[in-house]
Amino acid sequence: MSFFGRLFGRLETNQISTQTAPSTVAIDTRHARDRQTAQTALPRNTREEAIGDTTYWVYSFTDQFERQYTMGAYFDGREYQVRVLSPRIPEEVGLTPDQLSIHDCHIFPNGRICLNPPANGALTLQEAYSKSVIWATGFTAYCEIGQFPFSKNNER
């Protein structure tokens, strides 16, 4: 069982078939576009995984503070969302659950990051990836200094 499958408690992770049924043309067009984006705009380590009917684009990177992240981007039917897969938050970043607030650190309890307030995702896979890297830098700073830089919430 893959890391991603274990994380979400599924029995198995399957590869996406390239064969399509006529009724899935719109989905397959988006999927083909996402596959192209993953190959050209996401890290080389990006892999495509499917759990149920959802395709996840799983990628890892190191932020500018040298913290390693693994994230999974997916299309929720309306927008692209990103979940932090690693490190486990709050356990592996030196925080306690009471230090996590969607308003302060821009992450939901299920590990999904807030890409575009109020709690919306991104319009493209590339935008979701880009914002997730920016979020990681901000979150690492939040873990160190207790304030998320470049947040509208700092103006309160």
The 8 nearest C-alpha neighbors of each residue, nearest first, counted from 0:
[[1, 11, 4, 5, 2, 12, 10, 3],
 [0, 2, 4, 3, 5, 12, 11, 6],
 [3, 1, 5, 4, 6, 0, 7, 84],
 [2, 4, 6, 1, 5, 7, 12, 84],
 [3, 5, 9, 1, 7, 6, 2, 12],
 [6, 4, 8, 2, 7, 3, 9, 1],
 [7, 5, 3, 4, 8, 2, 84, 9],
 [6, 8, 4, 5, 9, 3, 2, 50],
 [9, 7, 5, 6, 4, 10, 3, 11],
 [10, 8, 4, 7, 11, 5, 12, 50],
 [9, 11, 8, 4, 0, 12, 5, 7],
 [10, 12, 0, 9, 4, 13, 1, 50],
 [11, 13, 50, 4, 49, 1, 48, 0],
 [14, 12, 49, 11, 15, 48, 50, 51],
 [13, 15, 48, 49, 16, 12, 47, 50],
 [16, 14, 49, 13, 17, 48, 54, 47],
 [15, 17, 18, 14, 19, 13, 49, 27],
 [16, 18, 19, 15, 27, 31, 14, 30],
 [19, 17, 16, 20, 15, 27, 21, 23],
 [20, 18, 17, 23, 21, 27, 24, 16],
 [19, 21, 22, 23, 18, 24, 27, 17],
 [22, 20, 23, 24, 19, 25, 27, 18],
 [23, 21, 20, 24, 25, 19, 26, 27],
 [22, 24, 26, 21, 20, 25, 27, 19],
 [23, 25, 27, 26, 21, 22, 28, 20],
 [26, 24, 28, 27, 23, 29, 22, 30],
 [27, 25, 29, 23, 28, 24, 30, 31],
 [26, 28, 30, 24, 29, 25, 31, 23],
 [29, 27, 25, 31, 30, 26, 24, 32],
 [30, 28, 32, 26, 27, 31, 33, 25],
 [29, 31, 27, 33, 28, 32, 26, 34],
 [32, 30, 34, 28, 33, 29, 27, 35],
 [31, 33, 29, 35, 30, 34, 28, 36],
 [34, 32, 36, 30, 35, 31, 37, 29],
 [33, 35, 31, 37, 36, 32, 30, 38],
 [36, 34, 32, 38, 33, 37, 39, 31],
 [37, 35, 33, 39, 40, 38, 34, 32],
 [38, 36, 41, 34, 35, 39, 40, 33],
 [37, 39, 35, 36, 40, 34, 41, 43],
 [38, 40, 36, 37, 41, 35, 42, 43],
 [41, 39, 36, 37, 38, 125, 42, 35],
 [40, 42, 37, 39, 38, 43, 45, 36],
 [43, 41, 44, 45, 58, 40, 59, 60],
 [44, 42, 45, 41, 38, 58, 37, 39],
 [43, 45, 42, 58, 46, 59, 41, 57],
 [46, 44, 58, 57, 43, 42, 56, 41],
 [47, 45, 57, 56, 44, 48, 58, 55],
 [46, 48, 56, 55, 57, 54, 45, 49],
 [49, 47, 55, 54, 14, 46, 56, 13],
 [50, 48, 54, 13, 53, 12, 55, 14],
 [51, 49, 53, 12, 52, 54, 48, 13],
 [50, 52, 53, 49, 54, 12, 13, 9],
 [51, 53, 50, 54, 49, 15, 55, 13],
 [54, 52, 50, 49, 51, 55, 73, 74],
 [55, 53, 49, 48, 73, 50, 52, 56],
 [54, 56, 73, 48, 72, 71, 47, 49],
 [55, 57, 47, 72, 71, 46, 45, 73],
 [58, 56, 71, 46, 45, 70, 55, 47],
 [59, 57, 45, 70, 69, 44, 42, 71],
 [60, 58, 69, 68, 70, 44, 57, 61],
 [61, 59, 68, 67, 62, 69, 58, 42],
 [60, 62, 67, 66, 65, 68, 63, 59],
 [61, 63, 65, 64, 66, 136, 67, 60],
 [62, 64, 65, 136, 61, 66, 135, 139],
 [63, 65, 62, 66, 136, 139, 61, 140],
 [66, 64, 62, 63, 61, 67, 60, 139],
 [67, 65, 61, 62, 64, 68, 139, 63],
 [66, 68, 61, 60, 65, 62, 69, 59],
 [69, 67, 85, 59, 60, 86, 61, 70],
 [68, 70, 59, 85, 84, 58, 83, 60],
 [71, 69, 83, 84, 82, 58, 57, 59],
 [70, 72, 57, 82, 56, 81, 55, 58],
 [73, 71, 81, 56, 55, 80, 82, 57],
 [74, 72, 55, 79, 80, 54, 75, 56],
 [73, 75, 79, 78, 76, 80, 77, 72],
 [76, 74, 77, 78, 79, 73, 80, 53],
 [77, 75, 74, 78, 79, 73, 53, 26],
 [76, 78, 75, 74, 79, 122, 120, 121],
 [79, 77, 120, 122, 121, 74, 75, 76],
 [80, 78, 74, 121, 120, 73, 75, 124],
 [79, 81, 120, 73, 72, 74, 78, 121],
 [82, 80, 72, 71, 111, 112, 73, 70],
 [81, 83, 111, 110, 71, 70, 112, 84],
 [82, 84, 70, 110, 85, 69, 111, 71],
 [85, 83, 70, 69, 82, 86, 87, 71],
 [86, 84, 69, 87, 68, 83, 70, 88],
 [85, 87, 91, 68, 88, 84, 92, 69],
 [88, 86, 85, 91, 90, 89, 84, 92],
 [89, 87, 90, 91, 86, 92, 110, 94],
 [88, 90, 94, 92, 95, 91, 87, 96],
 [91, 89, 88, 87, 92, 93, 94, 95],
 [90, 92, 87, 86, 89, 93, 88, 94],
 [93, 91, 89, 94, 90, 88, 142, 86],
 [92, 94, 91, 90, 89, 95, 142, 88],
 [95, 93, 89, 92, 98, 90, 96, 142],
 [94, 96, 98, 97, 89, 93, 90, 99],
 [95, 97, 98, 99, 89, 94, 90, 88],
 [96, 98, 95, 99, 100, 94, 89, 108],
 [99, 97, 96, 95, 94, 100, 89, 103],
 [100, 98, 97, 96, 104, 101, 103, 95],
 [99, 101, 103, 102, 104, 98, 105, 106],
 [100, 102, 105, 106, 103, 104, 107, 99],
 [103, 101, 100, 105, 104, 152, 106, 99],
 [102, 104, 100, 101, 105, 147, 146, 99],
 [103, 105, 101, 106, 100, 147, 102, 138],
 [106, 104, 101, 113, 102, 112, 103, 107],
 [107, 105, 112, 101, 104, 111, 113, 110],
 [106, 108, 111, 109, 110, 101, 112, 105],
 [107, 109, 110, 106, 111, 99, 101, 100],
 [108, 110, 107, 111, 82, 106, 112, 83],
 [111, 109, 82, 83, 107, 108, 106, 112],
 [112, 110, 82, 107, 81, 109, 106, 83],
 [111, 113, 106, 105, 81, 114, 82, 107],
 [112, 114, 105, 118, 115, 106, 116, 119],
 [115, 113, 120, 112, 130, 121, 119, 116],
 [114, 116, 119, 120, 113, 118, 117, 121],
 [117, 115, 118, 119, 113, 114, 120, 105],
 [116, 118, 119, 115, 113, 114, 120, 102],
 [119, 117, 116, 113, 115, 120, 114, 112],
 [120, 118, 115, 117, 116, 114, 113, 121],
 [119, 121, 80, 114, 79, 78, 115, 118],
 [120, 122, 79, 127, 78, 123, 126, 114],
 [121, 123, 78, 79, 126, 120, 124, 127],
 [124, 122, 126, 125, 121, 127, 79, 78],
 [123, 125, 127, 126, 79, 128, 33, 122],
 [124, 126, 128, 123, 127, 129, 40, 36],
 [125, 127, 129, 123, 128, 124, 121, 130],
 [128, 126, 124, 121, 130, 125, 129, 131],
 [127, 129, 131, 125, 126, 130, 124, 132],
 [130, 128, 126, 132, 131, 127, 125, 133],
 [129, 131, 133, 127, 132, 128, 134, 126],
 [130, 132, 134, 128, 133, 129, 127, 135],
 [131, 133, 135, 134, 129, 130, 128, 136],
 [132, 134, 130, 136, 131, 135, 137, 129],
 [133, 135, 131, 137, 132, 136, 138, 130],
 [136, 134, 138, 132, 137, 133, 139, 131],
 [137, 135, 139, 133, 134, 138, 62, 140],
 [138, 136, 134, 140, 135, 147, 139, 148],
 [137, 139, 141, 135, 140, 136, 134, 142],
 [138, 140, 142, 136, 141, 137, 135, 143],
 [139, 141, 143, 137, 138, 142, 144, 136],
 [142, 140, 145, 147, 146, 138, 144, 139],
 [143, 141, 139, 140, 145, 144, 138, 92],
 [142, 144, 140, 141, 145, 139, 146, 138],
 [145, 143, 141, 146, 140, 142, 147, 139],
 [146, 144, 141, 142, 143, 147, 140, 103],
 [147, 145, 141, 144, 148, 103, 140, 104],
 [146, 148, 141, 137, 104, 150, 138, 140],
 [149, 147, 150, 137, 146, 140, 141, 153],
 [148, 150, 147, 151, 137, 153, 152, 146],
 [151, 149, 152, 148, 153, 147, 154, 103],
 [150, 152, 153, 154, 149, 155, 148, 102],
 [151, 153, 150, 154, 155, 102, 103, 147],
 [154, 152, 151, 155, 150, 147, 149, 148],
 [153, 155, 152, 151, 150, 149, 148, 147],
 [154, 153, 152, 151, 150, 102, 103, 146]]
